[in-house]
Amino acid sequence: MDERLVIKKFIIRKLYRHRMWLHKHTNINNLPKGLSNELRNSKEIKKAVKELLSENILLAKPTSYGLEVSLNPKKIREIEALAE
């Protein structure tokens, strides 16, 4: 399986499990926590997050202390398909 796809699924499952929808968000630096060290240190994480943001699966909320992300409730069917 593609490394980037594994990372995308991990991020979506993590946010889905913690119910990070719309107004409940987390810092973008918290997303790789829980991945193996080899995946955590790869540059594929940033690419995977960029792809999820461009596909509007993740919503971005810029703050004074960094970028926060949450799941897009308008894409719930796609998110549930990826989460399972």
Secondary structure, DSSP 8 states (H G I E B T S, - for coil): --HHHHHHHHHHHHHHHTT-BTT--EEGGGTTTTS-HHHHTSTHHHHHHHHHHHTTSEEEEEETTEEEEEE-GGGHHHHHHHH-
